[in-house]
Amino acid sequence: MRVKMSSRRALITAIIMSLTPTLLIAISEEKLSFYLVLIVSTIINWPIIRWLDDRQWYREWEREEIKNS
């Protein structure tokens, strides 16, 4: 069973997800369109967010295995 995300992990995830578009807009405001910034941010953030989610899933799975042993 999935456990609710901790507030610390939620804060880290929110910072990671908002940092990329903010930096892209600040660096090249006139060169990139809004939609291109969203697409690039999604491409950059997707593996990071998946990695954080997989780590949480693995920790929960380990706890279940230890509890069932």
PDB file of N, CA, C and O in Angstrom:
ATOM      1  N   MET A   1       0.839  -1.179   0.000  1.00  0.00           N
ATOM      2  CA  MET A   1       0.000   0.000   0.000  1.00  0.00           C
ATOM      3  C   MET A   1       0.887   1.246   0.000  1.00  0.00           C
ATOM      4  O   MET A   1       1.845   1.337   0.768  1.00  0.00           O
ATOM      5  N   ARG A   2       0.564   2.187  -0.854  1.00  0.00           N
ATOM      6  CA  ARG A   2       1.343   3.422  -0.946  1.00  0.00           C
ATOM      7  C   ARG A   2       1.105   4.287   0.281  1.00  0.00           C
ATOM      8  O   ARG A   2      -0.017   4.424   0.767  1.00  0.00           O
ATOM      9  N   VAL A   3       2.188   4.859   0.760  1.00  0.00           N
ATOM     10  CA  VAL A   3       2.126   5.744   1.916  1.00  0.00           C
ATOM     11  C   VAL A   3       2.094   7.175   1.413  1.00  0.00           C
ATOM     12  O   VAL A   3       2.689   7.498   0.385  1.00  0.00           O
ATOM     13  N   LYS A   4       1.396   8.028   2.146  1.00  0.00           N
ATOM     14  CA  LYS A   4       1.333   9.441   1.785  1.00  0.00           C
ATOM     15  C   LYS A   4       2.747  10.023   1.756  1.00  0.00           C
ATOM     16  O   LYS A   4       3.568   9.720   2.621  1.00  0.00           O
ATOM     17  N   MET A   5       3.021  10.851   0.765  1.00  0.00           N
ATOM     18  CA  MET A   5       4.343  11.445   0.627  1.00  0.00           C
ATOM     19  C   MET A   5       4.623  12.377   1.804  1.00  0.00           C
ATOM     20  O   MET A   5       3.757  13.146   2.223  1.00  0.00           O
ATOM     21  N   SER A   6       5.837  12.296   2.327  1.00  0.00           N
ATOM     22  CA  SER A   6       6.194  13.161   3.447  1.00  0.00           C
ATOM     23  C   SER A   6       6.237  14.615   2.990  1.00  0.00           C
ATOM     24  O   SER A   6       6.412  14.900   1.806  1.00  0.00           O
ATOM     25  N   SER A   7       6.078  15.518   3.933  1.00  0.00           N
ATOM     26  CA  SER A   7       6.079  16.941   3.579  1.00  0.00           C
ATOM     27  C   SER A   7       7.445  17.371   3.060  1.00  0.00           C
ATOM     28  O   SER A   7       7.532  18.234   2.186  1.00  0.00           O
ATOM     29  N   ARG A   8       8.510  16.780   3.587  1.00  0.00           N
ATOM     30  CA  ARG A   8       9.855  17.115   3.114  1.00  0.00           C
ATOM     31  C   ARG A   8      10.036  16.675   1.661  1.00  0.00           C
ATOM     32  O   ARG A   8      10.561  17.433   0.846  1.00  0.00           O
ATOM     33  N   ARG A   9       9.610  15.464   1.337  1.00  0.00           N
ATOM     34  CA  ARG A   9       9.730  14.959  -0.036  1.00  0.00           C
ATOM     35  C   ARG A   9       8.842  15.769  -0.982  1.00  0.00           C
ATOM     36  O   ARG A   9       9.230  16.032  -2.120  1.00  0.00           O
ATOM     37  N   ALA A  10       7.665  16.162  -0.525  1.00  0.00           N
ATOM     38  CA  ALA A  10       6.773  16.974  -1.357  1.00  0.00           C
ATOM     39  C   ALA A  10       7.395  18.339  -1.639  1.00  0.00           C
ATOM     40  O   ALA A  10       7.295  18.848  -2.755  1.00  0.00           O
ATOM     41  N   LEU A  11       8.029  18.926  -0.647  1.00  0.00           N
ATOM     42  CA  LEU A  11       8.690  20.214  -0.838  1.00  0.00           C
ATOM     43  C   LEU A  11       9.858  20.095  -1.816  1.00  0.00           C
ATOM     44  O   LEU A  11      10.021  20.943  -2.693  1.00  0.00           O
ATOM     45  N   ILE A  12      10.659  19.063  -1.671  1.00  0.00           N
ATOM     46  CA  ILE A  12      11.786  18.843  -2.591  1.00  0.00           C
ATOM     47  C   ILE A  12      11.273  18.641  -4.018  1.00  0.00           C
ATOM     48  O   ILE A  12      11.835  19.194  -4.963  1.00  0.00           O
ATOM     49  N   THR A  13      10.226  17.864  -4.173  1.00  0.00           N
ATOM     50  CA  THR A  13       9.655  17.616  -5.496  1.00  0.00           C
ATOM     51  C   THR A  13       9.135  18.912  -6.110  1.00  0.00           C
ATOM     52  O   THR A  13       9.356  19.169  -7.294  1.00  0.00           O
ATOM     53  N   ALA A  14       8.454  19.718  -5.325  1.00  0.00           N
ATOM     54  CA  ALA A  14       7.924  20.991  -5.834  1.00  0.00           C
ATOM     55  C   ALA A  14       9.056  21.929  -6.252  1.00  0.00           C
ATOM     56  O   ALA A  14       8.958  22.605  -7.275  1.00  0.00           O
ATOM     57  N   ILE A  15      10.119  21.969  -5.470  1.00  0.00           N
ATOM     58  CA  ILE A  15      11.257  22.818  -5.821  1.00  0.00           C
ATOM     59  C   ILE A  15      11.900  22.345  -7.109  1.00  0.00           C
ATOM     60  O   ILE A  15      12.197  23.155  -7.987  1.00  0.00           O
ATOM     61  N   ILE A  16      12.118  21.049  -7.237  1.00  0.00           N
ATOM     62  CA  ILE A  16      12.736  20.512  -8.448  1.00  0.00           C
ATOM     63  C   ILE A  16      11.873  20.818  -9.671  1.00  0.00           C
ATOM     64  O   ILE A  16      12.383  21.224 -10.715  1.00  0.00           O
ATOM     65  N   MET A  17      10.570  20.620  -9.533  1.00  0.00           N
ATOM     66  CA  MET A  17       9.681  20.828 -10.675  1.00  0.00           C
ATOM     67  C   MET A  17       9.568  22.299 -11.069  1.00  0.00           C
ATOM     68  O   MET A  17       9.359  22.600 -12.245  1.00  0.00           O
ATOM     69  N   SER A  18       9.700  23.213 -10.125  1.00  0.00           N
ATOM     70  CA  SER A  18       9.563  24.628 -10.463  1.00  0.00           C
ATOM     71  C   SER A  18      10.887  25.286 -10.814  1.00  0.00           C
ATOM     72  O   SER A  18      10.898  26.354 -11.427  1.00  0.00           O
ATOM     73  N   LEU A  19      11.994  24.679 -10.443  1.00  0.00           N
ATOM     74  CA  LEU A  19      13.304  25.268 -10.692  1.00  0.00           C
ATOM     75  C   LEU A  19      13.650  25.300 -12.181  1.00  0.00           C
ATOM     76  O   LEU A  19      14.140  26.315 -12.677  1.00  0.00           O
ATOM     77  N   THR A  20      13.406  24.223 -12.885  1.00  0.00           N
ATOM     78  CA  THR A  20      13.766  24.141 -14.298  1.00  0.00           C
ATOM     79  C   THR A  20      13.053  25.185 -15.151  1.00  0.00           C
ATOM     80  O   THR A  20      13.724  25.921 -15.874  1.00  0.00           O
ATOM     81  N   PRO A  21      11.705  25.285 -15.102  1.00  0.00           N
ATOM     82  CA  PRO A  21      11.074  26.313 -15.937  1.00  0.00           C
ATOM     83  C   PRO A  21      11.481  27.728 -15.548  1.00  0.00           C
ATOM     84  O   PRO A  21      11.606  28.602 -16.406  1.00  0.00           O
ATOM     85  N   THR A  22      11.688  27.951 -14.255  1.00  0.00           N
ATOM     86  CA  THR A  22      12.105  29.284 -13.813  1.00  0.00           C
ATOM     87  C   THR A  22      13.455  29.652 -14.400  1.00  0.00           C
ATOM     88  O   THR A  22      13.644  30.762 -14.896  1.00  0.00           O
ATOM     89  N   LEU A  23      14.387  28.723 -14.344  1.00  0.00           N
ATOM     90  CA  LEU A  23      15.715  28.980 -14.916  1.00  0.00           C
ATOM     91  C   LEU A  23      15.656  29.167 -16.434  1.00  0.00           C
ATOM     92  O   LEU A  23      16.313  30.055 -16.977  1.00  0.00           O
ATOM     93  N   LEU A  24      14.872  28.334 -17.115  1.00  0.00           N
ATOM     94  CA  LEU A  24      14.761  28.457 -18.571  1.00  0.00           C
ATOM     95  C   LEU A  24      14.168  29.797 -18.975  1.00  0.00           C
ATOM     96  O   LEU A  24      14.626  30.417 -19.935  1.00  0.00           O
ATOM     97  N   ILE A  25      13.161  30.243 -18.255  1.00  0.00           N
ATOM     98  CA  ILE A  25      12.539  31.538 -18.578  1.00  0.00           C
ATOM     99  C   ILE A  25      13.511  32.673 -18.272  1.00  0.00           C
ATOM    100  O   ILE A  25      13.608  33.629 -19.042  1.00  0.00           O
ATOM    101  N   ALA A  26      14.228  32.576 -17.161  1.00  0.00           N
ATOM    102  CA  ALA A  26      15.162  33.634 -16.786  1.00  0.00           C
ATOM    103  C   ALA A  26      16.335  33.731 -17.759  1.00  0.00           C
ATOM    104  O   ALA A  26      16.795  34.829 -18.072  1.00  0.00           O
ATOM    105  N   ILE A  27      16.817  32.587 -18.235  1.00  0.00           N
ATOM    106  CA  ILE A  27      17.985  32.580 -19.118  1.00  0.00           C
ATOM    107  C   ILE A  27      17.644  33.083 -20.516  1.00  0.00           C
ATOM    108  O   ILE A  27      18.364  33.908 -21.077  1.00  0.00           O
ATOM    109  N   SER A  28      16.562  32.593 -21.067  1.00  0.00           N
ATOM    110  CA  SER A  28      16.255  32.950 -22.462  1.00  0.00           C
ATOM    111  C   SER A  28      14.784  33.330 -22.605  1.00  0.00           C
ATOM    112  O   SER A  28      14.016  32.636 -23.270  1.00  0.00           O
ATOM    113  N   GLU A  29      14.416  34.402 -21.993  1.00  0.00           N
ATOM    114  CA  GLU A  29      13.020  34.837 -21.989  1.00  0.00           C
ATOM    115  C   GLU A  29      12.508  35.167 -23.390  1.00  0.00           C
ATOM    116  O   GLU A  29      11.385  34.804 -23.739  1.00  0.00           O
ATOM    117  N   GLU A  30      13.320  35.851 -24.192  1.00  0.00           N
ATOM    118  CA  GLU A  30      12.852  36.259 -25.519  1.00  0.00           C
ATOM    119  C   GLU A  30      12.997  35.159 -26.570  1.00  0.00           C
ATOM    120  O   GLU A  30      12.296  35.174 -27.582  1.00  0.00           O
ATOM    121  N   LYS A  31      13.900  34.208 -26.339  1.00  0.00           N
ATOM    122  CA  LYS A  31      14.194  33.206 -27.363  1.00  0.00           C
ATOM    123  C   LYS A  31      13.236  32.024 -27.355  1.00  0.00           C
ATOM    124  O   LYS A  31      12.918  31.481 -28.414  1.00  0.00           O
ATOM    125  N   LEU A  32      12.771  31.615 -26.176  1.00  0.00           N
ATOM    126  CA  LEU A  32      11.940  30.417 -26.077  1.00  0.00           C
ATOM    127  C   LEU A  32      10.475  30.780 -25.865  1.00  0.00           C
ATOM    128  O   LEU A  32      10.147  31.714 -25.132  1.00  0.00           O
ATOM    129  N   SER A  33       9.607  30.025 -26.520  1.00  0.00           N
ATOM    130  CA  SER A  33       8.179  30.236 -26.296  1.00  0.00           C
ATOM    131  C   SER A  33       7.764  29.547 -24.987  1.00  0.00           C
ATOM    132  O   SER A  33       8.478  28.697 -24.456  1.00  0.00           O
ATOM    133  N   PHE A  34       6.613  29.933 -24.500  1.00  0.00           N
ATOM    134  CA  PHE A  34       6.094  29.378 -23.259  1.00  0.00           C
ATOM    135  C   PHE A  34       5.914  27.865 -23.366  1.00  0.00           C
ATOM    136  O   PHE A  34       6.259  27.129 -22.442  1.00  0.00           O
ATOM    137  N   TYR A  35       5.379  27.405 -24.486  1.00  0.00           N
ATOM    138  CA  TYR A  35       5.131  25.976 -24.668  1.00  0.00           C
ATOM    139  C   TYR A  35       6.433  25.187 -24.778  1.00  0.00           C
ATOM    140  O   TYR A  35       6.515  24.056 -24.297  1.00  0.00           O
ATOM    141  N   LEU A  36       7.438  25.767 -25.399  1.00  0.00           N
ATOM    142  CA  LEU A  36       8.730  25.099 -25.483  1.00  0.00           C
ATOM    143  C   LEU A  36       9.354  24.960 -24.091  1.00  0.00           C
ATOM    144  O   LEU A  36       9.963  23.936 -23.780  1.00  0.00           O
ATOM    145  N   VAL A  37       9.202  25.981 -23.266  1.00  0.00           N
ATOM    146  CA  VAL A  37       9.704  25.901 -21.886  1.00  0.00           C
ATOM    147  C   VAL A  37       8.998  24.775 -21.131  1.00  0.00           C
ATOM    148  O   VAL A  37       9.644  24.024 -20.400  1.00  0.00           O
ATOM    149  N   LEU A  38       7.694  24.651 -21.298  1.00  0.00           N
ATOM    150  CA  LEU A  38       6.950  23.575 -20.635  1.00  0.00           C
ATOM    151  C   LEU A  38       7.394  22.199 -21.107  1.00  0.00           C
ATOM    152  O   LEU A  38       7.555  21.283 -20.300  1.00  0.00           O
ATOM    153  N   ILE A  39       7.590  22.055 -22.401  1.00  0.00           N
ATOM    154  CA  ILE A  39       8.009  20.767 -22.951  1.00  0.00           C
ATOM    155  C   ILE A  39       9.400  20.395 -22.468  1.00  0.00           C
ATOM    156  O   ILE A  39       9.625  19.264 -22.037  1.00  0.00           O
ATOM    157  N   VAL A  40      10.335  21.335 -22.535  1.00  0.00           N
ATOM    158  CA  VAL A  40      11.701  21.070 -22.089  1.00  0.00           C
ATOM    159  C   VAL A  40      11.726  20.780 -20.589  1.00  0.00           C
ATOM    160  O   VAL A  40      12.451  19.888 -20.148  1.00  0.00           O
ATOM    161  N   SER A  41      10.962  21.504 -19.816  1.00  0.00           N
ATOM    162  CA  SER A  41      10.905  21.270 -18.376  1.00  0.00           C
ATOM    163  C   SER A  41      10.369  19.881 -18.060  1.00  0.00           C
ATOM    164  O   SER A  41      10.875  19.205 -17.164  1.00  0.00           O
ATOM    165  N   THR A  42       9.358  19.460 -18.786  1.00  0.00           N
ATOM    166  CA  THR A  42       8.803  18.129 -18.584  1.00  0.00           C
ATOM    167  C   THR A  42       9.827  17.058 -18.918  1.00  0.00           C
ATOM    168  O   THR A  42       9.970  16.081 -18.182  1.00  0.00           O
ATOM    169  N   ILE A  43      10.534  17.233 -20.018  1.00  0.00           N
ATOM    170  CA  ILE A  43      11.555  16.262 -20.415  1.00  0.00           C
ATOM    171  C   ILE A  43      12.670  16.180 -19.378  1.00  0.00           C
ATOM    172  O   ILE A  43      13.171  15.091 -19.098  1.00  0.00           O
ATOM    173  N   ILE A  44      13.058  17.302 -18.813  1.00  0.00           N
ATOM    174  CA  ILE A  44      14.127  17.314 -17.808  1.00  0.00           C
ATOM    175  C   ILE A  44      13.623  16.761 -16.472  1.00  0.00           C
ATOM    176  O   ILE A  44      14.316  15.980 -15.820  1.00  0.00           O
ATOM    177  N   ASN A  45      12.432  17.163 -16.074  1.00  0.00           N
ATOM    178  CA  ASN A  45      11.925  16.774 -14.755  1.00  0.00           C
ATOM    179  C   ASN A  45      11.424  15.338 -14.676  1.00  0.00           C
ATOM    180  O   ASN A  45      11.461  14.741 -13.600  1.00  0.00           O
ATOM    181  N   TRP A  46      10.959  14.770 -15.775  1.00  0.00           N
ATOM    182  CA  TRP A  46      10.352  13.445 -15.732  1.00  0.00           C
ATOM    183  C   TRP A  46      11.258  12.384 -15.110  1.00  0.00           C
ATOM    184  O   TRP A  46      10.810  11.681 -14.204  1.00  0.00           O
ATOM    185  N   PRO A  47      12.509  12.233 -15.548  1.00  0.00           N
ATOM    186  CA  PRO A  47      13.354  11.197 -14.928  1.00  0.00           C
ATOM    187  C   PRO A  47      13.642  11.477 -13.448  1.00  0.00           C
ATOM    188  O   PRO A  47      13.755  10.540 -12.658  1.00  0.00           O
ATOM    189  N   ILE A  48      13.760  12.727 -13.074  1.00  0.00           N
ATOM    190  CA  ILE A  48      14.044  13.064 -11.676  1.00  0.00           C
ATOM    191  C   ILE A  48      12.852  12.698 -10.792  1.00  0.00           C
ATOM    192  O   ILE A  48      13.018  12.093  -9.733  1.00  0.00           O
ATOM    193  N   ILE A  49      11.667  13.065 -11.230  1.00  0.00           N
ATOM    194  CA  ILE A  49      10.474  12.768 -10.443  1.00  0.00           C
ATOM    195  C   ILE A  49      10.246  11.262 -10.374  1.00  0.00           C
ATOM    196  O   ILE A  49       9.877  10.747  -9.319  1.00  0.00           O
ATOM    197  N   ARG A  50      10.457  10.546 -11.480  1.00  0.00           N
ATOM    198  CA  ARG A  50      10.319   9.086 -11.475  1.00  0.00           C
ATOM    199  C   ARG A  50      11.319   8.458 -10.517  1.00  0.00           C
ATOM    200  O   ARG A  50      10.987   7.508  -9.808  1.00  0.00           O
ATOM    201  N   TRP A  51      12.553   8.984 -10.489  1.00  0.00           N
ATOM    202  CA  TRP A  51      13.574   8.452  -9.593  1.00  0.00           C
ATOM    203  C   TRP A  51      13.160   8.642  -8.138  1.00  0.00           C
ATOM    204  O   TRP A  51      13.304   7.726  -7.329  1.00  0.00           O
ATOM    205  N   LEU A  52      12.644   9.828  -7.798  1.00  0.00           N
ATOM    206  CA  LEU A  52      12.185  10.066  -6.432  1.00  0.00           C
ATOM    207  C   LEU A  52      11.030   9.134  -6.070  1.00  0.00           C
ATOM    208  O   LEU A  52      10.987   8.612  -4.956  1.00  0.00           O
ATOM    209  N   ASP A  53      10.101   8.921  -6.991  1.00  0.00           N
ATOM    210  CA  ASP A  53       8.966   8.047  -6.746  1.00  0.00           C
ATOM    211  C   ASP A  53       9.421   6.596  -6.598  1.00  0.00           C
ATOM    212  O   ASP A  53       8.927   5.880  -5.727  1.00  0.00           O
ATOM    213  N   ASP A  54      10.356   6.158  -7.438  1.00  0.00           N
ATOM    214  CA  ASP A  54      10.854   4.787  -7.350  1.00  0.00           C
ATOM    215  C   ASP A  54      11.577   4.542  -6.031  1.00  0.00           C
ATOM    216  O   ASP A  54      11.458   3.463  -5.452  1.00  0.00           O
ATOM    217  N   ARG A  55      12.319   5.528  -5.555  1.00  0.00           N
ATOM    218  CA  ARG A  55      12.991   5.398  -4.259  1.00  0.00           C
ATOM    219  C   ARG A  55      11.975   5.216  -3.150  1.00  0.00           C
ATOM    220  O   ARG A  55      12.157   4.377  -2.267  1.00  0.00           O
ATOM    221  N   GLN A  56      10.902   5.998  -3.190  1.00  0.00           N
ATOM    222  CA  GLN A  56       9.870   5.879  -2.160  1.00  0.00           C
ATOM    223  C   GLN A  56       9.193   4.518  -2.255  1.00  0.00           C
ATOM    224  O   GLN A  56       8.953   3.878  -1.231  1.00  0.00           O
ATOM    225  N   TRP A  57       8.884   4.066  -3.463  1.00  0.00           N
ATOM    226  CA  TRP A  57       8.238   2.770  -3.638  1.00  0.00           C
ATOM    227  C   TRP A  57       9.135   1.654  -3.114  1.00  0.00           C
ATOM    228  O   TRP A  57       8.659   0.732  -2.452  1.00  0.00           O
ATOM    229  N   TYR A  58      10.443   1.738  -3.411  1.00  0.00           N
ATOM    230  CA  TYR A  58      11.370   0.697  -2.973  1.00  0.00           C
ATOM    231  C   TYR A  58      11.461   0.655  -1.455  1.00  0.00           C
ATOM    232  O   TYR A  58      11.495  -0.431  -0.877  1.00  0.00           O
ATOM    233  N   ARG A  59      11.500   1.805  -0.797  1.00  0.00           N
ATOM    234  CA  ARG A  59      11.553   1.835   0.667  1.00  0.00           C
ATOM    235  C   ARG A  59      10.300   1.212   1.270  1.00  0.00           C
ATOM    236  O   ARG A  59      10.380   0.472   2.250  1.00  0.00           O
ATOM    237  N   GLU A  60       9.143   1.513   0.682  1.00  0.00           N
ATOM    238  CA  GLU A  60       7.900   0.922   1.182  1.00  0.00           C
ATOM    239  C   GLU A  60       7.899  -0.580   0.978  1.00  0.00           C
ATOM    240  O   GLU A  60       7.447  -1.327   1.845  1.00  0.00           O
ATOM    241  N   TRP A  61       8.407  -1.030  -0.171  1.00  0.00           N
ATOM    242  CA  TRP A  61       8.465  -2.456  -0.463  1.00  0.00           C
ATOM    243  C   TRP A  61       9.404  -3.160   0.520  1.00  0.00           C
ATOM    244  O   TRP A  61       9.095  -4.254   0.991  1.00  0.00           O
ATOM    245  N   GLU A  62      10.542  -2.545   0.831  1.00  0.00           N
ATOM    246  CA  GLU A  62      11.477  -3.120   1.805  1.00  0.00           C
ATOM    247  C   GLU A  62      10.817  -3.253   3.172  1.00  0.00           C
ATOM    248  O   GLU A  62      10.964  -4.278   3.838  1.00  0.00           O
ATOM    249  N   ARG A  63      10.086  -2.214   3.593  1.00  0.00           N
ATOM    250  CA  ARG A  63       9.400  -2.284   4.885  1.00  0.00           C
ATOM    251  C   ARG A  63       8.405  -3.425   4.915  1.00  0.00           C
ATOM    252  O   ARG A  63       8.303  -4.130   5.920  1.00  0.00           O
ATOM    253  N   GLU A  64       7.669  -3.619   3.833  1.00  0.00           N
ATOM    254  CA  GLU A  64       6.698  -4.711   3.773  1.00  0.00           C
ATOM    255  C   GLU A  64       7.388  -6.069   3.843  1.00  0.00           C
ATOM    256  O   GLU A  64       6.910  -6.986   4.511  1.00  0.00           O
ATOM    257  N   GLU A  65       8.527  -6.189   3.141  1.00  0.00           N
ATOM    258  CA  GLU A  65       9.270  -7.462   3.155  1.00  0.00           C
ATOM    259  C   GLU A  65       9.805  -7.767   4.558  1.00  0.00           C
ATOM    260  O   GLU A  65       9.757  -8.912   5.007  1.00  0.00           O
ATOM    261  N   ILE A  66      10.310  -6.748   5.244  1.00  0.00           N
ATOM    262  CA  ILE A  66      10.823  -6.956   6.587  1.00  0.00           C
ATOM    263  C   ILE A  66       9.674  -7.301   7.547  1.00  0.00           C
ATOM    264  O   ILE A  66       9.811  -8.164   8.414  1.00  0.00           O
ATOM    265  N   LYS A  67       8.549  -6.612   7.372  1.00  0.00           N
ATOM    266  CA  LYS A  67       7.399  -6.854   8.233  1.00  0.00           C
ATOM    267  C   LYS A  67       6.853  -8.275   8.035  1.00  0.00           C
ATOM    268  O   LYS A  67       6.426  -8.916   8.996  1.00  0.00           O
ATOM    269  N   ASN A  68       6.868  -8.763   6.796  1.00  0.00           N
ATOM    270  CA  ASN A  68       6.328 -10.086   6.490  1.00  0.00           C
ATOM    271  C   ASN A  68       7.298 -11.209   6.829  1.00  0.00           C
ATOM    272  O   ASN A  68       6.892 -12.370   6.874  1.00  0.00           O
ATOM    273  N   SER A  69       8.541 -10.902   7.064  1.00  0.00           N
ATOM    274  CA  SER A  69       9.533 -11.942   7.363  1.00  0.00           C
ATOM    275  C   SER A  69       9.439 -12.431   8.783  1.00  0.00           C
ATOM    276  O   SER A  69      10.207 -13.305   9.187  1.00  0.00           O
TER     277      SER A  69
END
